[in-house]
Amino acid sequence: MRFKGSTIFVTGGAGFIGSAVIRHLLRDTHARVVNVDKLTYAANLESLPGATGNPHYAFEQQCICDGAGLRKLFEKYQPDAVMNLAAESHVDRSIDGPGEFIQTNIVGTFTILQEALRHWRSLAGEKRDNFRFLHISTDEVFGSLGADGLFTESSPYAPNSPYSASKAASDHLVRAWRETYELPTLLTNCSNNYGPYHFPEKLIPHMIIKGLAGEKLPVYGDGQNIRDWLYVEDHARALSLVLERGEIGETYNVGGRNERTNLHVVETICDLLDQFASRPEGRRRDLISFVTDRPGHDRRYAIDASKLERELGWRAEETFESGIEKTVRWYIDQQPWWQAILERGYQAKRVGLSK
């Protein structure tokens, strides 16, 4: 069985993608998983049903910017791998408050690289040879595409938001620690994720929840910005595959080959909500309203995942149509999960208009 006898640190494991990775590892492998999470506003341990009490799971509340705290965890658990998903990730929030993104995404990555390096250097033999540090990043580091073309692993970096700039910096640190210190690192850049357990500030859950409430559905600009959508469970499988079989020092792009305009995404959500949870007031498409665009809003992202497909045999199992239907159904069926977030005080108000 995969990862039998291995202990894997998953930083940011109470976040959206991190929790999907942990659910996958606990369900489909024999790994021992240590969830290392600071528990920020967007973290939610309820995204890990059944994890508590699982003998293959442990949770440690820990910020990746705290080197001394991380060192104790490395010494306690002696991990065989680190999957670094801890990050501030909301572009709009990065416009209003970039400092937190610099701290977590850059300083945090530097700190955990240092502690991973210290740990790796203490290892010997097979344990040292098999250690891996996988850093999970975003396609936003490449900037905005024109009407044609795809991001590849050799695309130049051209980040346009404080968020993407902070992630670009973290990617460069990971590469530098490989080249300078020989730390066995791997890197992935993914397209936009969606699926169950997604925090309500992001486009798809935001629109589903507002649509269920019969509220206005705000679409930025003209709605023609294009994203390549990746179902989060497909992403989780890809990440475990890269960790298991990827080549040290390599980068792998992870994308779903599902380019859609933001307007198309919102209209699809409206139609599915009308199908599964109709409302007497009329169709949800009538709730769509166009609002002021985000400053520096990248026009188009699209990922070429052929290297991952060719070299590691990964394939996305969900199309956008199948994945979005599953997602909408999940939010309808699992209202207590996101209602609890709203009741804790999260307010879905517009941020990121600072100039």
SEMIRO-896503 format. One record per residue: residue in three letters; x, y, z of N, C-alpha, C in turn. Coordinates in steps of 0.1 Angstrom, whole numbers, always signed. Atoms other than C-alpha are relative to their C-alpha. Layout:
R;ala;X;Y;Z;X;Y;Z;X;Y;Z
...
END
This chain:
R;met;+8;-12;+0;+0;+0;+0;+9;+12;+0
R;arg;-8;-12;+2;+12;+35;-8;+3;+7;+13
R;phe;-4;-8;-11;+32;+54;+18;+0;-8;+13
R;lys;+0;+8;-12;+32;+25;+42;+12;+2;+9
R;gly;-12;-3;-9;+54;+33;+72;+5;+14;-1
R;ser;-4;-14;+2;+57;+70;+61;-8;+9;+8
R;thr;+7;-11;-7;+49;+100;+82;+1;+13;-9
R;ile;+0;-11;+9;+38;+130;+61;-6;+12;+8
R;phe;+5;-12;-5;+35;+166;+74;-9;+7;-11
R;val;+8;-8;+9;+6;+185;+57;-2;+13;+6
R;thr;+2;-13;-6;+9;+222;+65;-13;+6;-7
R;gly;+13;-6;+5;-24;+241;+61;-10;-11;-2
R;gly;+8;+11;+2;-42;+208;+65;-15;+2;+4
R;ala;+14;-4;-3;-74;+225;+78;-5;+9;-10
R;gly;+5;-8;+11;-77;+246;+47;-7;-8;-11
R;phe;+8;+7;+11;-95;+238;+15;+7;-11;-7
R;ile;-7;+10;+7;-69;+220;-5;+7;-10;+9
R;gly;-7;+8;-10;-50;+208;+25;-9;-11;+6
R;ser;+9;+10;-6;-80;+191;+40;-4;-11;-10
R;ala;+2;+10;+11;-87;+174;+6;+11;-10;-1
R;val;-11;+8;+1;-52;+161;+6;+0;-10;+12
R;ile;+0;+9;-12;-55;+147;+42;-11;-10;-2
R;arg;+11;+10;+2;-89;+131;+34;+5;-11;-10
R;his;-5;+10;+10;-73;+114;+4;+11;-9;+6
R;leu;-11;+9;-6;-42;+102;+23;-5;-10;+10
R;leu;+5;+9;-10;-62;+88;+51;-9;-11;-6
R;arg;+9;+10;+6;-87;+71;+28;+7;-10;-9
R;asp;-5;+8;+11;-65;+58;+0;+15;-4;+2
R;thr;-14;+4;-2;-30;+53;+15;+2;-5;+14
R;his;-3;+5;-13;-13;+39;+46;+9;+11;+7
R;ala;-9;-10;-6;+5;+72;+54;-5;+4;+14
R;arg;+3;-6;-12;+6;+86;+89;+0;+15;-2
R;val;+2;-14;+4;-6;+122;+85;+1;+9;+13
R;val;+0;-10;-11;+3;+151;+108;-4;+13;-6
R;asn;+6;-13;+5;-19;+182;+101;+6;+11;+8
R;val;-7;-12;-6;+2;+213;+109;-7;+13;-5
R;asp;+8;-11;+5;-22;+243;+108;-1;+10;+12
R;lys;+1;-11;-10;-23;+277;+125;-14;+3;+4
R;leu;+14;-2;-2;-61;+277;+123;-4;+15;-1
R;thr;+5;-14;+3;-67;+311;+107;-15;+0;-3
R;tyr;+15;-1;+2;-102;+324;+98;-5;-10;-10
R;ala;+4;+9;+11;-103;+301;+67;+2;-14;+3
R;ala;-2;+14;-4;-93;+269;+85;-12;-6;+6
R;asn;+11;+6;-6;-118;+244;+96;+2;-15;+1
R;leu;-2;+14;-3;-112;+211;+113;-12;-9;-3
R;glu;+12;+8;+3;-148;+201;+105;+1;-4;-15
R;ser;-2;+5;+14;-135;+196;+69;+7;-13;+0
R;leu;-7;+13;-1;-118;+164;+82;-9;-9;+8
R;pro;+9;+9;-7;-148;+142;+92;+7;-13;+2
R;gly;-5;+14;-3;-136;+110;+109;+15;+0;+3
R;ala;-15;+0;-2;-99;+122;+112;+3;-2;+15
R;thr;-2;+1;-15;-101;+127;+150;-2;-15;+4
R;gly;+1;+13;-4;-95;+93;+165;+6;-10;-9
R;asn;-7;+9;+9;-79;+78;+134;+14;-2;+4
R;pro;-14;+2;-5;-46;+62;+145;+10;+5;-9
R;his;-9;-5;+10;-30;+75;+113;+0;+15;-1
R;tyr;+1;-14;+1;-38;+111;+120;+4;+7;+13
R;ala;-3;-9;-12;-25;+138;+144;-1;+14;-4
R;phe;+1;-14;+3;-32;+175;+146;+9;+8;+9
R;glu;-8;-9;-7;-8;+202;+157;-3;+14;-4
R;gln;+2;-14;+3;-18;+238;+159;+13;+8;+1
R;gln;-13;-5;+1;+13;+255;+147;+1;+10;-12
R;cys;-3;-10;+11;+23;+286;+126;+13;-4;-7
R;ile;-13;+3;+7;+49;+279;+99;+10;+11;+1
R;cys;-10;-11;-2;+65;+312;+107;+8;-1;+13
R;asp;-7;+2;-13;+76;+299;+141;+10;-12;-1
R;gly;-10;+11;+2;+108;+280;+136;+2;-9;+12
R;ala;-2;+9;-12;+112;+268;+172;-11;-10;+1
R;gly;+11;+9;-1;+77;+254;+172;+1;-11;-11
R;leu;-2;+10;+10;+83;+236;+139;+11;-10;+3
R;arg;-11;+9;-3;+116;+222;+151;-4;-11;+10
R;lys;+5;+10;-10;+98;+205;+180;-8;-10;-7
R;leu;+8;+10;+7;+74;+189;+156;+8;-9;-9
R;phe;-9;+8;+8;+102;+177;+133;+6;-10;+9
R;glu;-7;+9;-9;+119;+162;+163;-9;-10;+6
R;lys;+10;+9;-6;+87;+147;+177;-4;-11;-10
R;tyr;+6;+10;+10;+74;+130;+145;+10;-5;-10
R;gln;-10;+5;+10;+105;+126;+123;-6;-3;-13
R;pro;+8;+3;+12;+85;+130;+91;+9;-4;-12
R;asp;-7;+4;+12;+95;+114;+58;-3;+9;-11
R;ala;+3;-9;+11;+79;+141;+37;-8;+12;+6
R;val;+8;-12;-4;+64;+176;+40;-7;+4;-13
R;met;+8;-5;+11;+36;+188;+18;-5;+14;+5
R;asn;+2;-13;-5;+35;+226;+22;-11;+7;-7
R;leu;+12;-7;+5;+0;+240;+16;-4;+12;+8
R;ala;+4;-11;-9;-1;+266;+44;+3;+13;-8
R;ala;-1;-12;+7;-8;+299;+27;-12;+9;+2
R;glu;+11;-9;+2;-29;+330;+26;-3;+0;-15
R;ser;+2;+3;+15;-47;+326;-7;-11;+9;-6
R;his;+11;-8;+7;-75;+352;-13;+5;+13;-6
R;val;-5;-11;+7;-65;+377;-39;-5;+14;+5
R;asp;+6;-13;-4;-90;+404;-28;+6;+4;+14
R;arg;-5;-3;-13;-77;+402;+8;+15;+5;-1
R;ser;-14;-4;+1;-41;+405;-4;+1;+15;-5
R;ile;+0;-13;+5;-50;+438;-21;-2;+10;+12
R;asp;+2;-9;-12;-63;+453;+12;+11;-2;+11
R;gly;-10;+2;-11;-37;+437;+35;+11;-9;-4
R;pro;-11;+9;+6;-6;+424;+17;+10;-5;+11
R;gly;-10;+4;-10;+15;+422;+49;-1;-15;+5
R;glu;+2;+14;-5;-1;+389;+61;+4;-10;-11
R;phe;-4;+9;+11;+6;+374;+27;+15;-1;-1
R;ile;-14;+0;+0;+42;+384;+28;+5;-9;+11
R;gln;-5;+7;-12;+46;+370;+63;-2;-16;-2
R;thr;+2;+14;+0;+29;+336;+58;+6;-7;-13
R;asn;-4;+6;+13;+37;+329;+21;+15;+0;-2
R;ile;-15;-1;+2;+73;+341;+21;+8;-4;+12
R;val;-8;+3;-12;+86;+342;+56;-3;-14;+5
R;gly;+4;+14;-5;+66;+310;+65;+7;-10;-9
R;thr;-7;+9;+8;+80;+292;+35;+15;-1;+3
R;phe;-14;-1;-4;+115;+303;+43;+2;-8;+13
R;thr;-2;+6;-13;+111;+291;+79;-2;-15;+0
R;ile;+2;+14;+1;+97;+257;+71;+11;-7;-9
R;leu;-11;+5;+8;+124;+252;+44;+12;-2;+9
R;gln;-11;+1;-9;+150;+259;+71;-1;-11;+9
R;glu;+2;+11;-9;+135;+235;+95;+0;-14;-6
R;ala;-1;+13;+7;+131;+208;+69;+14;-3;-4
R;leu;-14;+2;+4;+167;+213;+58;+8;-5;+13
R;arg;-7;+4;-12;+179;+210;+94;-4;-15;+3
R;his;+4;+14;-2;+158;+178;+98;+6;-10;-10
R;trp;-6;+9;+10;+170;+163;+65;+14;-3;+2
R;arg;-14;+2;-2;+206;+169;+73;+3;-9;+12
R;ser;-2;+9;-12;+201;+149;+106;-3;-14;-4
R;leu;+3;+13;+4;+189;+119;+87;+12;-7;-7
R;ala;-10;+7;+6;+210;+91;+73;-6;-12;-8
R;gly;+4;+11;+7;+208;+63;+48;-13;+1;-8
R;glu;+12;+1;+7;+175;+53;+33;-10;+11;+4
R;lys;+9;-11;-5;+156;+78;+55;+3;+13;-7
R;arg;-5;-12;+6;+177;+106;+41;-3;+0;-15
R;asp;+1;+1;+14;+175;+94;+5;-15;+1;-4
R;asn;+14;+0;+3;+137;+91;+6;-8;+13;+4
R;phe;+7;-12;-5;+128;+125;+22;-4;+9;-12
R;arg;+5;-9;+10;+107;+149;+1;-6;+12;+6
R;phe;+7;-13;-3;+96;+185;+4;-8;+4;-12
R;leu;+9;-4;+12;+66;+192;-19;-6;+14;+4
R;his;+6;-13;-2;+56;+229;-22;-11;+2;-10
R;ile;+12;-2;+8;+21;+236;-35;-2;+14;-3
R;ser;+2;-14;+4;+17;+268;-55;-11;+1;-10
R;thr;+12;-3;+8;-6;+284;-80;+4;+5;-14
R;asp;-3;-5;+13;-8;+293;-117;+0;+15;-1
R;glu;+1;-14;+1;-13;+329;-108;+14;+6;+0
R;val;-14;-5;+1;+25;+333;-105;+4;+3;-14
R;phe;-3;-2;+14;+26;+333;-143;-6;+12;-6
R;gly;+7;-12;+5;+4;+364;-146;-12;-4;-9
R;ser;+12;+1;+9;-22;+368;-173;+3;-5;-14
R;leu;-2;+4;+14;-24;+349;-206;-9;+8;-9
R;gly;+9;-6;+10;-37;+363;-238;-11;-9;-4
R;ala;+11;+8;+4;-65;+348;-258;+4;-15;-3
R;asp;-5;+13;+4;-43;+318;-268;+11;-5;+10
R;gly;-12;+6;-7;-17;+295;-252;-4;-5;+14
R;leu;+1;+6;-13;-12;+277;-219;+12;+2;+8
R;phe;-11;-1;-9;+10;+280;-189;+7;-14;+0
R;thr;-8;+12;-1;+38;+254;-190;+10;+1;+12
R;glu;-9;+0;-11;+64;+245;-164;+12;+10;-2
R;ser;-10;-10;+3;+88;+269;-182;-5;+14;-3
R;ser;+5;-14;+2;+65;+299;-184;+7;+9;+9
R;pro;-6;-10;-9;+81;+331;-171;-10;+4;+11
R;tyr;+8;-5;-11;+69;+344;-138;-3;+15;-2
R;ala;+4;-14;+2;+49;+376;-140;-12;+3;+9
R;pro;+12;-1;-9;+27;+379;-109;-5;+14;+1
R;asn;+7;-13;+1;+2;+408;-108;-7;+4;+13
R;ser;+6;-3;-12;-13;+407;-73;+9;-2;+12
R;pro;-8;+3;-12;+2;+408;-38;+0;-15;+3
R;tyr;+1;+15;-2;-10;+372;-34;+9;-7;-9
R;ser;-8;+8;+10;+6;+359;-66;+15;+3;+1
R;ala;-14;-4;-2;+38;+379;-59;+6;-8;+12
R;ser;-5;+7;-12;+41;+363;-25;+2;-15;-3
R;lys;-2;+14;+3;+36;+328;-39;+11;-2;-10
R;ala;-12;+1;+9;+61;+335;-67;+13;+0;+8
R;ala;-12;+0;-8;+86;+344;-41;+3;-13;+7
R;ser;-1;+13;-8;+79;+312;-21;+5;-11;-10
R;asp;-4;+9;+10;+84;+292;-53;+16;+1;-2
R;his;-14;-2;+3;+118;+308;-59;+9;-4;+12
R;leu;-8;+5;-12;+129;+301;-23;+1;-15;+0
R;val;-1;+15;+0;+120;+264;-27;+11;-5;-11
R;arg;-10;+4;+10;+141;+262;-59;+14;+3;+5
R;ala;-14;-4;-5;+170;+280;-43;+5;-10;+11
R;trp;-4;+10;-10;+170;+256;-13;+4;-13;-6
R;arg;-4;+12;+7;+172;+228;-38;+14;+2;-6
R;glu;-12;-2;+7;+200;+243;-58;+12;+3;+9
R;thr;-11;-4;-9;+220;+257;-29;+3;-10;+10
R;tyr;-2;+9;-12;+215;+232;-1;-3;-14;-3
R;glu;+3;+13;+4;+204;+202;-21;-12;-7;+7
R;leu;+12;+6;-6;+172;+198;-1;-9;-6;-11
R;pro;+7;+7;+11;+151;+173;-21;-15;+6;-1
R;thr;+13;-7;+2;+122;+196;-32;-7;-4;-13
R;leu;+8;+1;+12;+94;+193;-57;-10;+12;+1
R;leu;+9;-12;+0;+70;+221;-68;-12;-3;-10
R;thr;+11;+1;+9;+35;+221;-82;-7;+14;-1
R;asn;+8;-12;+2;+15;+250;-97;-13;-5;-6
R;cys;+13;+5;+4;-22;+244;-100;-9;+11;-5
R;ser;+10;-9;+4;-52;+261;-116;-10;+1;+11
R;asn;+10;-3;-11;-83;+273;-97;-7;-13;+4
R;asn;+6;+12;-6;-96;+246;-74;-15;+4;+4
R;tyr;+14;-2;-6;-133;+241;-64;-4;-14;+5
R;gly;+5;+13;-5;-153;+214;-47;-5;+2;+14
R;pro;+5;+0;-14;-166;+205;-12;+9;+6;+10
R;tyr;-8;-6;-11;-154;+223;+19;+7;+12;-4
R;his;-7;-13;+4;-144;+255;+1;-5;+11;+8
R;phe;+4;-11;-9;-144;+286;+23;-9;+10;-8
R;pro;+10;-8;+8;-173;+309;+13;+5;+13;-6
R;glu;-4;-13;+6;-152;+339;+3;+4;-2;-15
R;lys;-4;+2;+14;-142;+322;-30;-12;-1;-9
R;leu;+11;-3;+9;-162;+326;-62;-11;-11;+0
R;ile;+10;+10;+2;-180;+292;-65;-8;-2;+13
R;pro;+8;+1;-11;-191;+287;-29;-8;+13;+4
R;his;+6;-13;-2;-198;+324;-26;-13;+1;-8
R;met;+11;+0;+9;-222;+322;-55;-11;-10;+4
R;ile;+10;+10;-4;-239;+290;-43;-7;+5;+12
R;ile;+7;-4;-12;-246;+304;-9;-9;+12;-2
R;lys;+9;-12;+3;-259;+337;-21;-12;-4;-9
R;gly;+11;+5;+9;-280;+319;-48;-10;-7;+9
R;leu;+9;+7;-9;-295;+297;-21;-9;+10;+8
R;ala;+7;-10;-8;-304;+328;-1;-8;+10;-8
R;gly;+8;-9;+9;-319;+346;-32;+6;+14;+0
R;glu;-7;-13;+0;-293;+374;-29;+6;+3;-14
R;lys;-7;-4;+12;-277;+394;-57;+13;-8;-2
R;leu;-12;+7;+3;-248;+376;-74;+9;+9;-8
R;pro;-9;-10;+6;-220;+401;-80;+11;-7;-9
R;val;-10;+5;+9;-198;+393;-111;+9;+12;-3
R;tyr;-10;-10;+3;-166;+413;-115;+1;+4;-15
R;gly;-3;-5;+14;-162;+435;-146;-11;-5;-9
R;asp;+10;+5;+10;-178;+420;-177;-2;-15;+1
R;gly;+2;+15;-2;-176;+384;-164;+8;-9;-10
R;gln;-7;+7;+11;-153;+374;-193;+14;-5;+4
R;asn;-13;+5;-4;-122;+366;-172;-1;-15;+1
R;ile;+0;+14;+2;-113;+330;-178;+9;-7;+10
R;arg;-8;+8;-9;-101;+304;-153;-1;-15;-4
R;asp;+0;+15;+3;-91;+267;-157;-3;-7;+13
R;trp;+5;+6;-12;-111;+248;-131;+4;-14;+3
R;leu;-5;+13;-4;-97;+218;-112;-8;-4;+13
R;tyr;+7;+5;-11;-118;+197;-89;+10;-4;+11
R;val;-10;+1;-11;-101;+196;-55;+5;-14;+3
R;glu;-4;+14;-3;-101;+158;-51;+9;-5;-11
R;asp;-10;+4;+10;-84;+154;-85;+14;+6;+3
R;his;-12;-6;-3;-58;+179;-73;+7;-8;+11
R;ala;-5;+8;-12;-53;+159;-40;+7;-13;-5
R;arg;-6;+13;+6;-46;+127;-61;+13;+4;-7
R;ala;-12;-4;+7;-21;+146;-82;+11;+3;+9
R;leu;-11;-3;-10;-2;+159;-52;+6;-12;+6
R;ser;-6;+12;-6;+2;+125;-36;+8;-8;-10
R;leu;-8;+6;+11;+14;+112;-70;+13;+6;-2
R;val;-13;-7;+1;+40;+139;-73;+9;-3;+11
R;leu;-8;+3;-12;+52;+133;-38;+6;-14;-1
R;glu;-4;+14;+0;+54;+95;-44;+10;-2;-12
R;arg;-7;+4;+12;+68;+94;-79;+7;+12;-8
R;gly;-5;-11;+7;+78;+129;-90;+16;+0;+1
R;glu;-15;-1;+1;+115;+137;-99;+4;+12;+8
R;ile;-5;-11;-9;+134;+157;-73;+5;+12;-9
R;gly;-4;-12;+7;+139;+193;-84;-9;+4;-11
R;glu;+9;-3;+12;+111;+192;-110;-13;+7;+5
R;thr;+12;-7;-2;+80;+213;-113;-11;-7;-8
R;tyr;+11;+6;+7;+46;+199;-123;-12;+9;+0
R;asn;+12;-8;+1;+16;+219;-135;-12;-9;+1
R;val;+12;+8;-3;-18;+206;-123;-12;+8;-5
R;gly;+11;-8;+5;-48;+217;-143;-11;-10;-5
R;gly;+11;+9;+3;-82;+203;-152;-5;+1;-15
R;arg;+4;-2;+14;-84;+214;-189;-15;+4;-1
R;asn;+14;-4;-1;-117;+232;-180;+0;+15;+0
R;glu;+1;-15;+0;-115;+268;-191;-14;+5;-1
R;arg;+13;-5;+0;-146;+287;-184;+0;+15;+4
R;thr;+1;-14;-5;-155;+324;-181;-7;+0;+13
R;asn;+6;-1;-13;-165;+336;-147;-15;+1;-1
R;leu;+15;-1;+2;-200;+345;-161;-6;-14;-3
R;his;+5;+14;+3;-204;+309;-175;-1;-8;+13
R;val;+0;+8;-13;-195;+295;-140;-12;+4;+8
R;val;+11;-5;-8;-220;+317;-123;-14;-4;-6
R;glu;+12;+4;+7;-247;+310;-149;-3;-15;+2
R;thr;+2;+15;-2;-241;+272;-145;-5;-3;+14
R;ile;+4;+2;-14;-244;+275;-107;-15;+4;+1
R;cys;+14;-4;+0;-277;+294;-112;-9;-11;-5
R;asp;+8;+10;+7;-291;+267;-135;-1;-12;+9
R;leu;+0;+12;-9;-281;+239;-111;-8;+2;+13
R;leu;+8;-4;-12;-296;+257;-81;-15;+0;-3
R;asp;+14;+0;+4;-328;+262;-100;-5;-15;-2
R;gln;+4;+14;+2;-328;+224;-108;-1;-7;+13
R;phe;+0;+7;-13;-320;+212;-73;-7;+7;+12
R;ala;+6;-7;-11;-335;+239;-51;-7;+12;-6
R;ser;+7;-11;+7;-360;+259;-71;-6;+10;+10
R;arg;+5;-10;-8;-374;+291;-57;-12;+7;-7
R;pro;+12;-5;+7;-409;+306;-64;+2;+14;-6
R;glu;-3;-14;+4;-394;+341;-69;+5;+0;-15
R;gly;-5;+0;+14;-379;+330;-103;+14;-6;-1
R;arg;-13;+6;+2;-347;+319;-118;+12;+8;+5
R;arg;-11;-7;-6;-313;+327;-103;+8;+9;-9
R;arg;-8;-8;+9;-298;+341;-134;-4;+15;+1
R;asp;+5;-14;-1;-320;+372;-128;+7;+7;+12
R;leu;-7;-6;-12;-299;+378;-96;+14;+5;-4
R;ile;-13;-4;+3;-267;+383;-115;+1;+15;-2
R;ser;-3;-15;+2;-253;+419;-113;+15;+2;-3
R;phe;-14;-2;+3;-221;+432;-127;+5;+12;+8
R;val;-5;-10;-9;-199;+452;-103;+14;+4;-4
R;thr;-13;-5;+3;-166;+471;-104;+10;-11;+1
R;asp;-10;+10;+1;-137;+449;-114;+10;+1;+11
R;arg;-11;+1;-9;-109;+438;-91;+12;+8;-6
R;pro;-13;-6;+5;-77;+460;-95;+10;-11;-4
R;gly;-10;+9;+5;-52;+442;-116;-5;-14;-3
R;his;+6;+13;+2;-76;+414;-124;+5;-7;-13
R;asp;-6;+8;+11;-58;+388;-146;-11;-5;-9
R;arg;+11;+3;+10;-78;+381;-178;-2;-15;-2
R;arg;+2;+14;+3;-71;+345;-184;+12;-9;+6
R;tyr;-10;+10;-4;-53;+315;-168;-4;-13;-7
R;ala;+3;+13;+5;-50;+281;-184;+13;-9;+1
R;ile;-11;+8;-3;-27;+252;-175;+2;-11;-10
R;asp;-3;+12;+8;-9;+226;-197;+5;-10;+10
R;ala;-4;+11;-10;-8;+195;-174;+6;-12;-7
R;ser;-4;+12;+7;+6;+172;-201;+13;-6;+6
R;lys;-12;+6;-7;+40;+167;-182;-5;-9;+11
R;leu;+5;+8;-11;+21;+154;-152;-7;-12;-5
R;glu;+8;+11;+6;-2;+133;-174;+10;-10;-6
R;arg;-9;+9;+8;+27;+119;-195;+9;-7;+9
R;glu;-11;+6;-8;+53;+113;-168;-5;-8;+12
R;leu;+5;+6;-12;+32;+103;-138;-14;-7;-2
R;gly;+12;+7;+3;+0;+90;-155;-13;+5;+7
R;trp;+12;-6;-7;-24;+114;-137;-10;+5;-11
R;arg;+10;-6;+8;-57;+123;-153;-11;+6;+10
R;ala;+12;-5;-8;-85;+145;-139;-12;-8;-3
R;glu;+12;+8;+2;-115;+124;-133;-13;+8;-2
R;glu;+12;-8;+2;-140;+152;-132;+1;+11;-11
R;thr;+1;-12;+9;-150;+175;-160;-6;+11;+8
R;phe;+6;-11;-8;-162;+209;-150;-15;-2;+2
R;glu;+14;+2;-2;-198;+199;-156;-3;-11;+11
R;ser;+3;+10;-11;-196;+168;-134;+4;+5;+14
R;gly;-5;-5;-13;-175;+185;-107;-9;+11;+6
R;ile;+8;-11;-5;-197;+216;-105;-14;-5;+5
R;glu;+13;+6;-4;-229;+195;-102;+2;-7;+14
R;lys;-3;+6;-13;-213;+175;-73;+2;+11;+11
R;thr;-3;-11;-9;-202;+208;-57;-13;+6;+5
R;val;+13;-6;-3;-236;+224;-59;-8;-9;+9
R;arg;+8;+10;-8;-253;+193;-45;+6;-1;+14
R;trp;-6;+1;-13;-228;+192;-17;-3;+12;+9
R;tyr;+4;-12;-8;-235;+228;-6;-14;+0;+4
R;ile;+14;+1;-3;-272;+221;-7;-2;-10;+12
R;asp;+2;+11;-10;-269;+189;+14;+8;+3;+13
R;gln;-8;-2;-12;-242;+202;+38;-1;+14;+5
R;gln;+1;-14;-4;-256;+235;+48;+5;+2;+15
R;pro;-6;-3;-13;-246;+230;+85;+14;+3;+0
R;trp;-14;-3;+1;-210;+231;+75;+3;+14;-2
R;trp;-3;-14;+3;-211;+265;+59;-8;+10;+8
R;gln;+7;-9;-9;-238;+279;+81;+8;+3;+13
R;ala;-8;-2;-12;-215;+274;+111;+11;+10;-2
R;ile;-10;-10;+3;-189;+295;+93;-6;+14;+1
R;leu;+7;-13;+0;-214;+323;+88;-4;+4;+14
R;glu;+4;-3;-14;-226;+320;+124;+12;+4;+9
R;arg;-12;-4;-7;-190;+324;+136;+4;+15;-2
R;gly;-2;-14;+2;-191;+359;+122;+6;+4;-14
R;tyr;-5;-4;+14;-178;+356;+86;-10;+7;-7
R;gln;+10;-8;+8;-194;+383;+65;+5;+1;-14
R;ala;-3;+1;+14;-194;+379;+27;+0;+14;-6
R;lys;+0;-13;+5;-187;+416;+21;+12;+2;-10
R;arg;-11;-3;+10;-166;+430;-8;+12;+6;+6
R;val;-13;-5;-4;-129;+435;-1;+8;+1;-13
R;gly;-9;+0;+12;-100;+443;-25;-2;+11;-9
R;leu;+1;-11;+9;-110;+476;-39;+10;+11;+3
R;ser;-9;-10;-4;-82;+495;-23;+9;+4;-12
R;lys;-9;-5;+11;-61;+516;-48;+13;+5;+6
END
